[in-house]
């Protein structure tokens, strides 16, 4: 049903289709994007992950978290299920960490999985596969 919501066929990665389905079900007005591709959820309203790490923005419950795999078209998307505090990660690094829920994942947190799971996620600066953007969601 998630893939059908964005016109994709069975067997396609479905994390973004899950988010699209949820946005429609919740009557979200922004972002307007409905897609099977996570990177399409980066819009002019999106906030760079670096802005979270520097304290210019805090991840809020309902925000979309958009992962990139390096410079490829591939990625992943989930939604924050709570507000994320900034925390110290070693003597010189600050990170943001909190819970999110996403489709096409598993209990270990893989982006290629078997269901919908809540995970503890973290914004990291240098990983190849990392959260790069946060897209706020607004509702009717």
C-alpha positions as CSV (number, residue, x, y, z in Angstrom):
1,X,0.0,0.0,0.0
2,X,2.9,2.4,0.6
3,X,4.4,1.8,-2.8
4,X,1.0,2.2,-4.5
5,X,0.6,5.6,-2.8
6,X,3.5,6.9,-5.0
7,X,2.9,4.7,-8.1
8,X,5.8,2.3,-7.6
9,X,5.8,-1.5,-8.0
10,X,6.5,-4.2,-5.5
11,X,10.2,-4.8,-4.8
12,X,11.2,-1.1,-4.8
13,X,12.8,0.4,-1.8
14,X,9.9,1.9,0.2
15,X,11.1,4.2,3.0
16,X,10.1,7.4,1.1
17,X,6.8,5.8,0.0
18,X,6.1,5.1,3.6
19,X,6.7,8.7,4.5
20,X,4.5,9.9,1.6
21,X,1.7,7.6,2.8
22,X,2.0,8.9,6.3
23,X,2.1,12.6,5.2
24,X,-1.2,12.0,3.2
25,X,-2.8,10.2,6.1
26,X,-1.9,13.0,8.5
27,X,-3.1,15.7,6.0
28,X,0.3,17.4,5.9
29,X,0.4,20.5,3.8
30,X,4.2,20.9,3.7
31,X,6.3,19.4,2.3
32,X,4.2,19.0,-0.8
33,X,6.5,16.2,-2.1
34,X,5.1,12.7,-2.4
35,X,7.8,10.4,-3.8
36,X,9.5,7.1,-3.6
37,X,12.9,8.8,-3.6
38,X,14.1,10.1,-0.2
39,X,16.3,12.9,-1.6
40,X,13.2,14.5,-3.2
41,X,12.1,15.5,0.3
42,X,14.9,18.1,0.4
43,X,13.0,21.3,-0.3
44,X,13.6,25.0,0.1
45,X,12.3,24.7,3.6
46,X,14.8,22.0,4.6
47,X,17.5,22.7,7.1
48,X,21.1,21.5,6.8
49,X,22.2,19.0,9.4
50,X,25.2,21.3,10.1
51,X,22.6,23.9,11.3
52,X,21.4,21.4,13.9
53,X,24.9,20.7,15.1
54,X,25.7,24.4,15.4
55,X,22.5,25.0,17.4
56,X,20.8,27.2,14.8
57,X,17.9,24.6,14.6
58,X,16.7,21.8,16.8
59,X,15.1,18.6,15.4
60,X,11.4,18.6,16.4
61,X,8.9,15.8,16.6
62,X,7.4,15.3,13.2
63,X,10.4,16.6,11.2
64,X,11.7,14.5,8.3
65,X,15.3,13.2,8.5
66,X,16.8,12.8,5.1
67,X,20.0,10.6,4.7
68,X,22.3,10.7,1.7
69,X,24.7,8.0,0.5
70,X,27.6,10.2,-0.4
71,X,26.9,11.9,-3.7
72,X,24.7,9.2,-5.1
73,X,20.9,9.4,-5.7
74,X,20.4,6.8,-3.0
75,X,19.3,7.7,0.6
76,X,16.8,7.1,3.3
77,X,14.1,9.0,5.2
78,X,12.5,8.8,8.6
79,X,10.4,11.0,10.8
80,X,11.4,12.2,14.3
81,X,9.1,10.8,17.0
82,X,10.4,13.2,19.7
83,X,12.3,16.5,20.0
84,X,16.1,15.8,19.8
85,X,18.5,17.4,22.2
86,X,22.0,18.3,21.2
87,X,24.5,16.2,23.2
88,X,28.2,16.1,23.6
89,X,29.8,13.2,21.6
90,X,33.4,13.2,22.9
91,X,35.5,16.2,24.1
92,X,35.1,18.3,20.9
93,X,32.0,17.1,19.1
94,X,28.4,18.0,19.5
95,X,25.7,15.9,18.0
96,X,21.9,15.6,18.0
97,X,20.3,12.3,18.9
98,X,16.8,11.0,19.3
99,X,14.1,8.6,18.2
100,X,12.6,8.3,14.8
101,X,10.4,5.9,12.9
102,X,10.9,4.7,9.3
103,X,9.8,2.1,6.8
104,X,12.1,-0.4,5.0
105,X,14.3,-0.8,8.0
106,X,14.8,-3.5,10.6
107,X,15.6,-4.0,14.3
108,X,19.3,-3.3,13.7
109,X,18.5,0.0,12.0
110,X,19.4,-0.9,8.5
111,X,17.9,1.1,5.7
112,X,17.1,-2.1,3.8
113,X,14.7,-4.0,6.0
114,X,11.5,-5.8,6.6
115,X,9.2,-3.4,8.3
116,X,8.5,-0.2,10.2
117,X,10.6,0.4,13.3
118,X,11.4,3.1,15.8
119,X,15.1,3.7,16.1
120,X,17.5,5.9,18.0
121,X,19.3,7.9,15.4
122,X,22.1,10.5,15.5
123,X,23.4,13.3,13.2
124,X,27.0,12.7,12.4
125,X,29.3,14.9,10.4
126,X,31.4,12.6,8.4
127,X,29.7,9.3,7.7
128,X,29.2,8.3,4.0
129,X,25.5,7.4,4.8
130,X,24.3,10.2,7.1
131,X,21.5,12.6,7.8
132,X,22.1,15.6,5.7
133,X,18.8,17.5,5.8
134,X,15.9,18.0,8.1
135,X,12.6,19.0,6.5
136,X,9.9,20.4,8.8
137,X,6.3,19.2,8.3
138,X,3.2,21.4,8.7
139,X,-0.4,20.2,8.9
140,X,-3.8,21.5,8.0
